């Protein structure tokens, strides 16, 4: 599976890239037919002077449905963890729908 990292208005350190590679194993275990795992990180600056938030969008593309999850937090690592948890729940639900009952 190909892992694609894209960033908008945010610099991604090598540590974050390693973190994504480590955590993507959970997604790979559930998405057997997936061809691409896309990670998009962007920053949303508040117009009211509040703290800016990092937005992490995860997308799994392959045969079958495209499954997507998104999370927002001031720390991109926490946002990535929340998005992975949500994506894993969605992948399990999609896998259960495919399995014969």
FITOR-29161 format. One record per atom (N, C-alpha, C): residue number from 1; chain; atom name; y, z negated, x negated. Coordinates in nm, 2 decimals, padded with zeros to 4 digits. Layout:
N
+------+-------+------+--------+--------+--------+
: resi : chain : name :     c2 :     c3 :     c1 :
+------+-------+------+--------+--------+--------+
:  NUM :     A :   CA :      Y :      Z :      X :
...
+------+-------+------+--------+--------+--------+
***
This chain:
101
+------+-------+------+--------+--------+--------+
: resi : chain : name :     c2 :     c3 :     c1 :
+------+-------+------+--------+--------+--------+
:    1 :     A :    N : -00.12 :  00.00 : -00.08 :
:    1 :     A :   CA :  00.00 :  00.00 :  00.00 :
:    1 :     A :    C :  00.12 :  00.00 : -00.09 :
:    2 :     A :    N :  00.22 :  00.07 : -00.05 :
:    2 :     A :   CA :  00.35 :  00.08 : -00.12 :
:    2 :     A :    C :  00.45 : -00.02 : -00.07 :
:    3 :     A :    N :  00.51 : -00.09 : -00.16 :
:    3 :     A :   CA :  00.61 : -00.19 : -00.12 :
:    3 :     A :    C :  00.75 : -00.14 : -00.16 :
:    4 :     A :    N :  00.84 : -00.13 : -00.07 :
:    4 :     A :   CA :  00.97 : -00.07 : -00.09 :
:    4 :     A :    C :  01.07 : -00.18 : -00.07 :
:    5 :     A :    N :  01.16 : -00.21 : -00.17 :
:    5 :     A :   CA :  01.27 : -00.30 : -00.16 :
:    5 :     A :    C :  01.40 : -00.23 : -00.15 :
:    6 :     A :    N :  01.48 : -00.26 : -00.05 :
:    6 :     A :   CA :  01.61 : -00.20 : -00.04 :
:    6 :     A :    C :  01.71 : -00.31 : -00.02 :
:    7 :     A :    N :  01.83 : -00.30 : -00.08 :
:    7 :     A :   CA :  01.93 : -00.40 : -00.06 :
:    7 :     A :    C :  02.07 : -00.33 : -00.03 :
:    8 :     A :    N :  02.14 : -00.40 :  00.05 :
:    8 :     A :   CA :  02.28 : -00.35 :  00.09 :
:    8 :     A :    C :  02.37 : -00.47 :  00.07 :
:    9 :     A :    N :  02.47 : -00.46 : -00.01 :
:    9 :     A :   CA :  02.57 : -00.56 : -00.04 :
:    9 :     A :    C :  02.51 : -00.69 : -00.10 :
:   10 :     A :    N :  02.39 : -00.68 : -00.16 :
:   10 :     A :   CA :  02.33 : -00.79 : -00.22 :
:   10 :     A :    C :  02.26 : -00.75 : -00.35 :
:   11 :     A :    N :  02.27 : -00.83 : -00.45 :
:   11 :     A :   CA :  02.19 : -00.80 : -00.57 :
:   11 :     A :    C :  02.06 : -00.87 : -00.56 :
:   12 :     A :    N :  01.95 : -00.80 : -00.59 :
:   12 :     A :   CA :  01.82 : -00.86 : -00.59 :
:   12 :     A :    C :  01.77 : -00.89 : -00.73 :
:   13 :     A :    N :  01.76 : -01.02 : -00.77 :
:   13 :     A :   CA :  01.71 : -01.05 : -00.90 :
:   13 :     A :    C :  01.56 : -01.02 : -00.91 :
:   14 :     A :    N :  01.51 : -01.01 : -01.03 :
:   14 :     A :   CA :  01.37 : -00.99 : -01.05 :
:   14 :     A :    C :  01.28 : -01.10 : -01.00 :
:   15 :     A :    N :  01.34 : -01.22 : -00.99 :
:   15 :     A :   CA :  01.26 : -01.33 : -00.94 :
:   15 :     A :    C :  01.23 : -01.31 : -00.79 :
:   16 :     A :    N :  01.33 : -01.25 : -00.71 :
:   16 :     A :   CA :  01.30 : -01.22 : -00.57 :
:   16 :     A :    C :  01.20 : -01.11 : -00.56 :
:   17 :     A :    N :  01.20 : -01.01 : -00.65 :
:   17 :     A :   CA :  01.10 : -00.90 : -00.64 :
:   17 :     A :    C :  00.96 : -00.96 : -00.67 :
:   18 :     A :    N :  00.95 : -01.05 : -00.76 :
:   18 :     A :   CA :  00.82 : -01.11 : -00.78 :
:   18 :     A :    C :  00.77 : -01.20 : -00.66 :
:   19 :     A :    N :  00.87 : -01.27 : -00.60 :
:   19 :     A :   CA :  00.84 : -01.35 : -00.48 :
:   19 :     A :    C :  00.79 : -01.26 : -00.37 :
:   20 :     A :    N :  00.85 : -01.14 : -00.35 :
:   20 :     A :   CA :  00.81 : -01.05 : -00.25 :
:   20 :     A :    C :  00.66 : -01.00 : -00.27 :
:   21 :     A :    N :  00.64 : -00.97 : -00.40 :
:   21 :     A :   CA :  00.50 : -00.93 : -00.43 :
:   21 :     A :    C :  00.40 : -01.03 : -00.41 :
:   22 :     A :    N :  00.43 : -01.16 : -00.44 :
:   22 :     A :   CA :  00.34 : -01.27 : -00.42 :
:   22 :     A :    C :  00.31 : -01.29 : -00.27 :
:   23 :     A :    N :  00.41 : -01.29 : -00.19 :
:   23 :     A :   CA :  00.40 : -01.32 : -00.05 :
:   23 :     A :    C :  00.35 : -01.21 :  00.04 :
:   24 :     A :    N :  00.35 : -01.09 : -00.02 :
:   24 :     A :   CA :  00.31 : -00.97 :  00.06 :
:   24 :     A :    C :  00.16 : -00.97 :  00.07 :
:   25 :     A :    N :  00.08 : -01.05 : -00.01 :
:   25 :     A :   CA : -00.06 : -01.05 :  00.01 :
:   25 :     A :    C : -00.10 : -01.10 :  00.15 :
:   26 :     A :    N : -00.03 : -01.19 :  00.21 :
:   26 :     A :   CA : -00.06 : -01.23 :  00.35 :
:   26 :     A :    C : -00.05 : -01.11 :  00.44 :
:   27 :     A :    N :  00.05 : -01.03 :  00.42 :
:   27 :     A :   CA :  00.06 : -00.91 :  00.51 :
:   27 :     A :    C : -00.05 : -00.81 :  00.48 :
:   28 :     A :    N : -00.08 : -00.79 :  00.36 :
:   28 :     A :   CA : -00.18 : -00.69 :  00.32 :
:   28 :     A :    C : -00.32 : -00.72 :  00.38 :
:   29 :     A :    N : -00.35 : -00.85 :  00.39 :
:   29 :     A :   CA : -00.48 : -00.90 :  00.44 :
:   29 :     A :    C : -00.49 : -00.86 :  00.59 :
:   30 :     A :    N : -00.38 : -00.86 :  00.66 :
:   30 :     A :   CA : -00.39 : -00.84 :  00.81 :
:   30 :     A :    C : -00.37 : -00.69 :  00.84 :
:   31 :     A :    N : -00.30 : -00.62 :  00.76 :
:   31 :     A :   CA : -00.26 : -00.48 :  00.79 :
:   31 :     A :    C : -00.34 : -00.39 :  00.70 :
:   32 :     A :    N : -00.47 : -00.36 :  00.74 :
:   32 :     A :   CA : -00.56 : -00.28 :  00.66 :
:   32 :     A :    C : -00.52 : -00.14 :  00.66 :
:   33 :     A :    N : -00.46 : -00.09 :  00.77 :
:   33 :     A :   CA : -00.43 :  00.05 :  00.78 :
:   33 :     A :    C : -00.29 :  00.09 :  00.74 :
:   34 :     A :    N : -00.22 : -00.01 :  00.69 :
:   34 :     A :   CA : -00.07 :  00.01 :  00.66 :
:   34 :     A :    C : -00.06 :  00.09 :  00.53 :
:   35 :     A :    N :  00.04 :  00.18 :  00.54 :
:   35 :     A :   CA :  00.07 :  00.26 :  00.42 :
:   35 :     A :    C :  00.19 :  00.21 :  00.34 :
:   36 :     A :    N :  00.29 :  00.16 :  00.42 :
:   36 :     A :   CA :  00.42 :  00.12 :  00.36 :
:   36 :     A :    C :  00.46 : -00.01 :  00.41 :
:   37 :     A :    N :  00.51 : -00.10 :  00.32 :
:   37 :     A :   CA :  00.57 : -00.23 :  00.36 :
:   37 :     A :    C :  00.71 : -00.22 :  00.31 :
:   38 :     A :    N :  00.81 : -00.22 :  00.40 :
:   38 :     A :   CA :  00.95 : -00.21 :  00.36 :
:   38 :     A :    C :  01.02 : -00.34 :  00.38 :
:   39 :     A :    N :  01.10 : -00.38 :  00.27 :
:   39 :     A :   CA :  01.17 : -00.50 :  00.28 :
:   39 :     A :    C :  01.32 : -00.46 :  00.26 :
:   40 :     A :    N :  01.40 : -00.49 :  00.36 :
:   40 :     A :   CA :  01.55 : -00.46 :  00.35 :
:   40 :     A :    C :  01.62 : -00.59 :  00.35 :
:   41 :     A :    N :  01.71 : -00.61 :  00.25 :
:   41 :     A :   CA :  01.79 : -00.73 :  00.24 :
:   41 :     A :    C :  01.94 : -00.68 :  00.25 :
:   42 :     A :    N :  02.01 : -00.75 :  00.34 :
:   42 :     A :   CA :  02.16 : -00.72 :  00.35 :
:   42 :     A :    C :  02.23 : -00.84 :  00.37 :
:   43 :     A :    N :  02.36 : -00.84 :  00.35 :
:   43 :     A :   CA :  02.45 : -00.96 :  00.37 :
:   43 :     A :    C :  02.55 : -00.93 :  00.48 :
:   44 :     A :    N :  02.56 : -01.03 :  00.57 :
:   44 :     A :   CA :  02.66 : -01.02 :  00.68 :
:   44 :     A :    C :  02.76 : -01.12 :  00.65 :
:   45 :     A :    N :  02.88 : -01.08 :  00.63 :
:   45 :     A :   CA :  03.00 : -01.17 :  00.60 :
:   45 :     A :    C :  03.06 : -01.20 :  00.74 :
:   46 :     A :    N :  03.09 : -01.33 :  00.76 :
:   46 :     A :   CA :  03.15 : -01.37 :  00.88 :
:   46 :     A :    C :  03.30 : -01.34 :  00.88 :
:   47 :     A :    N :  03.34 : -01.29 :  00.99 :
:   47 :     A :   CA :  03.49 : -01.26 :  01.00 :
:   47 :     A :    C :  03.57 : -01.38 :  01.03 :
:   48 :     A :    N :  03.51 : -01.49 :  01.07 :
:   48 :     A :   CA :  03.58 : -01.61 :  01.11 :
:   48 :     A :    C :  03.58 : -01.71 :  00.99 :
:   49 :     A :    N :  03.54 : -01.67 :  00.88 :
:   49 :     A :   CA :  03.55 : -01.76 :  00.76 :
:   49 :     A :    C :  03.44 : -01.85 :  00.74 :
:   50 :     A :    N :  03.33 : -01.83 :  00.82 :
:   50 :     A :   CA :  03.21 : -01.91 :  00.81 :
:   50 :     A :    C :  03.13 : -01.87 :  00.69 :
:   51 :     A :    N :  03.02 : -01.93 :  00.67 :
:   51 :     A :   CA :  02.93 : -01.89 :  00.56 :
:   51 :     A :    C :  02.86 : -01.75 :  00.59 :
:   52 :     A :    N :  02.84 : -01.67 :  00.49 :
:   52 :     A :   CA :  02.78 : -01.55 :  00.50 :
:   52 :     A :    C :  02.63 : -01.57 :  00.51 :
:   53 :     A :    N :  02.56 : -01.48 :  00.58 :
:   53 :     A :   CA :  02.42 : -01.49 :  00.60 :
:   53 :     A :    C :  02.35 : -01.37 :  00.54 :
:   54 :     A :    N :  02.23 : -01.39 :  00.48 :
:   54 :     A :   CA :  02.14 : -01.28 :  00.43 :
:   54 :     A :    C :  02.05 : -01.25 :  00.55 :
:   55 :     A :    N :  02.03 : -01.12 :  00.57 :
:   55 :     A :   CA :  01.94 : -01.07 :  00.67 :
:   55 :     A :    C :  01.83 : -01.00 :  00.60 :
:   56 :     A :    N :  01.70 : -01.04 :  00.64 :
:   56 :     A :   CA :  01.58 : -00.98 :  00.58 :
:   56 :     A :    C :  01.51 : -00.91 :  00.69 :
:   57 :     A :    N :  01.49 : -00.78 :  00.67 :
:   57 :     A :   CA :  01.41 : -00.70 :  00.77 :
:   57 :     A :    C :  01.28 : -00.65 :  00.71 :
:   58 :     A :    N :  01.17 : -00.68 :  00.77 :
:   58 :     A :   CA :  01.04 : -00.64 :  00.72 :
:   58 :     A :    C :  00.98 : -00.54 :  00.82 :
:   59 :     A :    N :  00.92 : -00.43 :  00.76 :
:   59 :     A :   CA :  00.86 : -00.33 :  00.85 :
:   59 :     A :    C :  00.73 : -00.28 :  00.78 :
:   60 :     A :    N :  00.63 : -00.28 :  00.87 :
:   60 :     A :   CA :  00.50 : -00.23 :  00.82 :
:   60 :     A :    C :  00.47 : -00.10 :  00.89 :
:   61 :     A :    N :  00.45 :  00.01 :  00.82 :
:   61 :     A :   CA :  00.43 :  00.14 :  00.87 :
:   61 :     A :    C :  00.30 :  00.19 :  00.83 :
:   62 :     A :    N :  00.23 :  00.25 :  00.93 :
:   62 :     A :   CA :  00.09 :  00.30 :  00.90 :
:   62 :     A :    C :  00.04 :  00.36 :  01.02 :
:   63 :     A :    N : -00.09 :  00.38 :  01.03 :
:   63 :     A :   CA : -00.16 :  00.43 :  01.15 :
:   63 :     A :    C : -00.15 :  00.32 :  01.25 :
:   64 :     A :    N : -00.11 :  00.36 :  01.37 :
:   64 :     A :   CA : -00.10 :  00.26 :  01.48 :
:   64 :     A :    C :  00.05 :  00.23 :  01.49 :
:   65 :     A :    N :  00.08 :  00.11 :  01.55 :
:   65 :     A :   CA :  00.21 :  00.08 :  01.58 :
:   65 :     A :    C :  00.29 :  00.04 :  01.46 :
:   66 :     A :    N :  00.42 :  00.06 :  01.46 :
:   66 :     A :   CA :  00.51 :  00.01 :  01.35 :
:   66 :     A :    C :  00.55 : -00.13 :  01.39 :
:   67 :     A :    N :  00.52 : -00.22 :  01.30 :
:   67 :     A :   CA :  00.55 : -00.36 :  01.33 :
:   67 :     A :    C :  00.66 : -00.41 :  01.24 :
:   68 :     A :    N :  00.76 : -00.48 :  01.31 :
:   68 :     A :   CA :  00.88 : -00.52 :  01.24 :
:   68 :     A :    C :  00.92 : -00.66 :  01.27 :
:   69 :     A :    N :  00.98 : -00.73 :  01.17 :
:   69 :     A :   CA :  01.03 : -00.86 :  01.19 :
:   69 :     A :    C :  01.16 : -00.88 :  01.11 :
:   70 :     A :    N :  01.25 : -00.97 :  01.16 :
:   70 :     A :   CA :  01.38 : -00.99 :  01.10 :
:   70 :     A :    C :  01.41 : -01.14 :  01.11 :
:   71 :     A :    N :  01.48 : -01.18 :  01.00 :
:   71 :     A :   CA :  01.53 : -01.32 :  01.00 :
:   71 :     A :    C :  01.66 : -01.33 :  00.93 :
:   72 :     A :    N :  01.74 : -01.43 :  00.96 :
:   72 :     A :   CA :  01.87 : -01.45 :  00.91 :
:   72 :     A :    C :  01.88 : -01.60 :  00.85 :
:   73 :     A :    N :  01.94 : -01.61 :  00.74 :
:   73 :     A :   CA :  01.96 : -01.74 :  00.68 :
:   73 :     A :    C :  02.06 : -01.73 :  00.56 :
:   74 :     A :    N :  02.12 : -01.84 :  00.52 :
:   74 :     A :   CA :  02.21 : -01.83 :  00.41 :
:   74 :     A :    C :  02.14 : -01.81 :  00.28 :
:   75 :     A :    N :  02.01 : -01.84 :  00.27 :
:   75 :     A :   CA :  01.93 : -01.82 :  00.15 :
:   75 :     A :    C :  01.83 : -01.71 :  00.18 :
:   76 :     A :    N :  01.83 : -01.61 :  00.09 :
:   76 :     A :   CA :  01.74 : -01.49 :  00.12 :
:   76 :     A :    C :  01.59 : -01.53 :  00.11 :
:   77 :     A :    N :  01.56 : -01.63 :  00.03 :
:   77 :     A :   CA :  01.42 : -01.67 :  00.01 :
:   77 :     A :    C :  01.37 : -01.74 :  00.14 :
:   78 :     A :    N :  01.45 : -01.82 :  00.20 :
:   78 :     A :   CA :  01.41 : -01.88 :  00.33 :
:   78 :     A :    C :  01.40 : -01.78 :  00.44 :
:   79 :     A :    N :  01.50 : -01.68 :  00.44 :
:   79 :     A :   CA :  01.50 : -01.58 :  00.54 :
:   79 :     A :    C :  01.37 : -01.49 :  00.52 :
:   80 :     A :    N :  01.33 : -01.47 :  00.40 :
:   80 :     A :   CA :  01.21 : -01.39 :  00.38 :
:   80 :     A :    C :  01.09 : -01.46 :  00.43 :
:   81 :     A :    N :  01.08 : -01.59 :  00.40 :
:   81 :     A :   CA :  00.97 : -01.67 :  00.45 :
:   81 :     A :    C :  00.96 : -01.67 :  00.60 :
:   82 :     A :    N :  01.07 : -01.69 :  00.67 :
:   82 :     A :   CA :  01.07 : -01.69 :  00.81 :
:   82 :     A :    C :  01.03 : -01.55 :  00.87 :
:   83 :     A :    N :  01.08 : -01.44 :  00.81 :
:   83 :     A :   CA :  01.04 : -01.31 :  00.85 :
:   83 :     A :    C :  00.89 : -01.28 :  00.83 :
:   84 :     A :    N :  00.84 : -01.33 :  00.71 :
:   84 :     A :   CA :  00.69 : -01.30 :  00.69 :
:   84 :     A :    C :  00.61 : -01.38 :  00.79 :
:   85 :     A :    N :  00.65 : -01.50 :  00.82 :
:   85 :     A :   CA :  00.57 : -01.58 :  00.92 :
:   85 :     A :    C :  00.57 : -01.51 :  01.06 :
:   86 :     A :    N :  00.69 : -01.46 :  01.10 :
:   86 :     A :   CA :  00.70 : -01.38 :  01.22 :
:   86 :     A :    C :  00.62 : -01.25 :  01.22 :
:   87 :     A :    N :  00.62 : -01.18 :  01.11 :
:   87 :     A :   CA :  00.55 : -01.06 :  01.09 :
:   87 :     A :    C :  00.40 : -01.08 :  01.10 :
:   88 :     A :    N :  00.35 : -01.19 :  01.03 :
:   88 :     A :   CA :  00.21 : -01.23 :  01.04 :
:   88 :     A :    C :  00.16 : -01.25 :  01.18 :
:   89 :     A :    N :  00.24 : -01.33 :  01.26 :
:   89 :     A :   CA :  00.21 : -01.35 :  01.40 :
:   89 :     A :    C :  00.20 : -01.22 :  01.47 :
:   90 :     A :    N :  00.29 : -01.13 :  01.45 :
:   90 :     A :   CA :  00.29 : -01.00 :  01.52 :
:   90 :     A :    C :  00.17 : -00.91 :  01.48 :
:   91 :     A :    N :  00.13 : -00.92 :  01.35 :
:   91 :     A :   CA :  00.02 : -00.84 :  01.30 :
:   91 :     A :    C : -00.11 : -00.90 :  01.36 :
:   92 :     A :    N : -00.12 : -01.03 :  01.37 :
:   92 :     A :   CA : -00.24 : -01.09 :  01.43 :
:   92 :     A :    C : -00.26 : -01.05 :  01.57 :
:   93 :     A :    N : -00.14 : -01.05 :  01.65 :
:   93 :     A :   CA : -00.15 : -01.01 :  01.79 :
:   93 :     A :    C : -00.19 : -00.86 :  01.80 :
:   94 :     A :    N : -00.14 : -00.78 :  01.71 :
:   94 :     A :   CA : -00.18 : -00.63 :  01.72 :
:   94 :     A :    C : -00.32 : -00.62 :  01.68 :
:   95 :     A :    N : -00.37 : -00.70 :  01.59 :
:   95 :     A :   CA : -00.51 : -00.69 :  01.54 :
:   95 :     A :    C : -00.60 : -00.73 :  01.66 :
:   96 :     A :    N : -00.56 : -00.84 :  01.73 :
:   96 :     A :   CA : -00.64 : -00.89 :  01.84 :
:   96 :     A :    C : -00.65 : -00.78 :  01.95 :
:   97 :     A :    N : -00.55 : -00.71 :  01.97 :
:   97 :     A :   CA : -00.55 : -00.61 :  02.08 :
:   97 :     A :    C : -00.64 : -00.49 :  02.04 :
:   98 :     A :    N : -00.66 : -00.46 :  01.91 :
:   98 :     A :   CA : -00.75 : -00.36 :  01.87 :
:   98 :     A :    C : -00.89 : -00.40 :  01.87 :
:   99 :     A :    N : -00.92 : -00.53 :  01.86 :
:   99 :     A :   CA : -01.06 : -00.57 :  01.85 :
:   99 :     A :    C : -01.13 : -00.57 :  01.98 :
:  100 :     A :    N : -01.26 : -00.53 :  01.99 :
:  100 :     A :   CA : -01.33 : -00.52 :  02.12 :
:  100 :     A :    C : -01.36 : -00.67 :  02.17 :
:  101 :     A :    N : -01.34 : -00.69 :  02.29 :
:  101 :     A :   CA : -01.36 : -00.83 :  02.35 :
:  101 :     A :    C : -01.49 : -00.83 :  02.42 :
+------+-------+------+--------+--------+--------+
***
